[in-house]
Amino acid sequence: MLSAHRALSASAFACLFLFAYPQPTVCAPGQDASLKPDQVNTLGWDKGWTNLVNDVEQAFKPSLPLLTAVEVELVVGNPGPATDELTLTVLDSTGNSIAEVTQTVPTENSDQVLFVIPKGGVELTPGNTYRLKLTGGTTFGWKYIAGGYKRGSATFNGRPLLPGARSSFLFRTFGTN
C-alpha cells in the first residue's frame, strides 16, 4: 500500500498527495486543487523493467482535458550514484513534445516518482492517443508488465517492448477538467 503522505517537490508547483484517500490534494498556491487521477496502470508488477537510456514510451488516452501530473513506478536497477536526473516528456500523436519535466530523483524511496507539469498542466484532447517518454541514466528502470493498461502499450526503441505480446509501463496520470 502506498504511504498516506508523499512529499513532492517540483519547482513552485509542489503538492502533497494523500494517496490513501480519493480526494487527494493539498496544493501550493496557484496549483489547481481539483487534481485527480485519470489513467492508471499500477497493478501486478512481476519484476520486469528496462533502464532509461533506451527510448521507452507508454501510449495513453486521457479522459480529462488537462494533464497536470504523471507518476511513474521505478526500480533501482543498477548500482551507481545516489541520484539521477530524469526527464518525463509528453508527446502528441505525431511525436511532438507538448510538455517536459526534468527533476533529480534520489534512489531512496523512489518506487513512485511524480512529475508535476509546469504552468498548471497541458491541454489534451480526451480520447486521443498521447505518449509518455521517460529518459535518464542507467540507475533506474521503469517497471512494466505483460498486458496491463488497455488504452495503450509500451514501446522500446520504437518497437513493442515485448515481442509478440502487448505490455505496459506502470504509470498514473492526473488531471482536471
C-alpha positions as CSV (number, residue, x, y, z in Angstrom):
1,M,0.0,0.0,0.0
2,L,1.2,3.5,-0.8
3,S,2.2,5.6,2.1
4,A,-0.5,8.0,3.3
5,H,1.6,11.0,2.6
6,R,4.3,11.6,0.0
7,A,6.0,14.9,0.0
8,L,6.8,16.1,-3.5
9,S,8.8,19.0,-4.9
10,A,8.7,20.1,-8.4
11,S,9.7,23.8,-8.6
12,A,6.9,26.2,-7.4
13,F,4.2,23.6,-8.1
14,A,4.9,21.3,-5.2
15,C,1.9,19.4,-3.9
16,L,1.2,16.9,-1.1
17,F,-0.8,14.0,-2.4
18,L,-2.7,11.9,0.1
19,F,-2.9,8.7,-2.0
20,A,-4.8,6.8,0.7
21,Y,-7.9,8.9,0.0
22,P,-9.8,9.6,-3.2
23,Q,-9.9,13.4,-2.7
24,P,-6.1,13.6,-2.8
25,T,-4.7,17.1,-2.9
26,V,-3.5,19.9,-0.9
27,C,-1.6,22.1,-3.3
28,A,0.7,25.1,-3.3
29,P,-0.8,28.5,-4.1
30,G,-1.7,28.7,-7.8
31,Q,-2.0,24.9,-8.3
32,D,-5.5,23.7,-9.1
33,A,-6.8,21.9,-6.1
34,S,-9.1,19.6,-8.2
35,L,-6.2,17.5,-9.4
36,K,-7.5,13.9,-9.7
37,P,-6.3,10.5,-11.1
38,D,-7.1,9.9,-14.7
39,Q,-5.3,6.9,-16.4
40,V,-3.9,4.3,-14.2
41,N,-1.7,1.2,-14.6
42,T,-0.2,0.2,-11.3
43,L,-1.1,-3.4,-10.6
44,G,0.7,-6.7,-10.9
45,W,4.4,-5.9,-11.3
46,D,6.4,-9.1,-11.7
47,K,10.0,-7.8,-11.8
48,G,10.0,-6.6,-15.4
49,W,11.9,-3.3,-16.0
50,T,14.1,-1.6,-18.6
51,N,16.6,1.2,-18.0
52,L,16.0,4.8,-19.2
53,V,18.9,5.2,-21.6
54,N,16.8,3.4,-24.2
55,D,13.9,5.1,-26.0
56,V,11.0,3.9,-23.7
57,E,7.5,5.2,-24.2
58,Q,3.9,4.5,-23.0
59,A,0.9,5.4,-25.1
60,F,-2.2,6.5,-23.2
61,K,-5.6,8.0,-23.9
62,P,-6.7,10.6,-21.4
63,S,-10.3,11.1,-20.3
64,L,-9.6,14.6,-18.8
65,P,-8.8,17.7,-20.9
66,L,-5.9,18.9,-18.7
67,L,-2.9,16.8,-17.8
68,T,-1.4,18.2,-14.5
69,A,1.0,15.4,-13.4
70,V,2.3,12.0,-14.2
71,E,3.5,9.4,-11.7
72,V,5.8,6.6,-12.8
73,E,6.9,3.4,-11.0
74,L,10.6,2.9,-10.9
75,V,13.1,0.3,-9.6
76,V,16.8,1.0,-8.7
77,G,18.1,-1.3,-11.4
78,N,21.9,-0.7,-11.3
79,P,24.4,0.4,-8.8
80,G,25.6,3.9,-9.2
81,P,25.1,7.4,-7.9
82,A,22.5,8.2,-5.1
83,T,20.5,10.4,-7.6
84,D,19.8,10.5,-11.3
85,E,18.3,13.3,-13.4
86,L,15.1,12.0,-15.1
87,T,13.0,13.7,-17.8
88,L,9.4,13.0,-18.5
89,T,8.2,14.2,-21.9
90,V,4.6,14.2,-23.1
91,L,4.3,13.6,-26.8
92,D,1.3,14.2,-29.0
93,S,0.2,11.6,-31.7
94,T,2.7,13.0,-34.2
95,G,5.6,12.8,-31.8
96,N,5.8,16.5,-31.0
97,S,6.8,17.3,-27.4
98,I,3.9,19.2,-25.7
99,A,5.3,19.1,-22.1
100,E,8.6,18.3,-20.4
101,V,9.6,18.0,-16.8
102,T,13.2,17.3,-15.6
103,Q,14.0,16.5,-11.9
104,T,16.7,14.9,-9.9
105,V,15.4,11.7,-8.3
106,P,17.1,10.1,-5.3
107,T,17.4,6.4,-5.2
108,E,16.0,6.3,-1.7
109,N,12.2,6.0,-1.6
110,S,11.9,6.1,-5.4
111,D,9.2,3.5,-6.1
112,Q,6.8,6.1,-7.3
113,V,8.0,9.4,-8.7
114,L,5.7,12.3,-9.5
115,F,6.4,14.8,-12.3
116,V,4.2,17.9,-12.0
117,I,3.6,19.6,-15.3
118,P,4.6,23.3,-15.0
119,K,2.2,26.3,-15.6
120,G,-0.8,24.3,-14.3
121,G,-0.6,21.5,-16.9
122,V,-1.0,20.9,-20.6
123,E,-4.2,20.7,-22.6
124,L,-5.1,17.3,-24.1
125,T,-8.0,16.1,-26.3
126,P,-9.8,13.3,-24.4
127,G,-9.7,10.0,-26.3
128,N,-6.7,11.0,-28.5
129,T,-3.5,9.0,-28.1
130,Y,-0.5,10.6,-26.4
131,R,2.8,9.1,-25.3
132,L,4.8,9.4,-22.1
133,K,8.6,9.2,-22.7
134,L,10.9,8.7,-19.7
135,T,14.7,9.3,-20.1
136,G,17.6,9.2,-17.7
137,G,20.8,7.3,-16.9
138,T,21.3,3.6,-16.0
139,T,20.4,3.9,-12.3
140,F,16.7,3.5,-12.6
141,G,14.4,1.2,-14.5
142,W,10.8,1.8,-15.5
143,K,8.6,-1.1,-14.2
144,Y,6.4,-2.9,-16.8
145,I,4.0,-5.8,-17.0
146,A,2.7,-8.0,-19.8
147,G,-0.8,-6.9,-20.7
148,G,-2.0,-4.3,-18.2
149,Y,-3.2,-0.9,-19.4
150,K,-5.7,-1.5,-22.2
151,R,-5.8,2.0,-23.8
152,G,-2.1,2.0,-24.9
153,S,1.0,0.0,-24.9
154,A,4.7,0.3,-24.1
155,T,7.5,0.6,-26.7
156,F,11.2,0.1,-26.6
157,N,13.3,1.9,-29.2
158,G,10.3,2.3,-31.4
159,R,9.1,-1.3,-31.2
160,P,6.8,-3.2,-28.9
161,L,8.5,-3.7,-25.6
162,L,7.8,-7.4,-25.5
163,P,7.9,-9.0,-29.0
164,G,4.7,-10.8,-29.8
165,A,2.8,-9.5,-26.7
166,R,1.3,-6.3,-25.5
167,S,2.9,-4.8,-22.5
168,S,2.6,-1.6,-20.5
169,F,4.7,0.5,-18.2
170,L,3.4,1.3,-14.7
171,F,2.2,4.8,-14.5
172,R,-0.6,7.1,-13.4
173,T,-1.8,10.4,-14.9
174,F,-3.5,13.2,-13.0
175,G,-5.6,15.9,-14.5
176,T,-8.6,18.1,-14.2
177,N,-11.5,19.5,-16.3
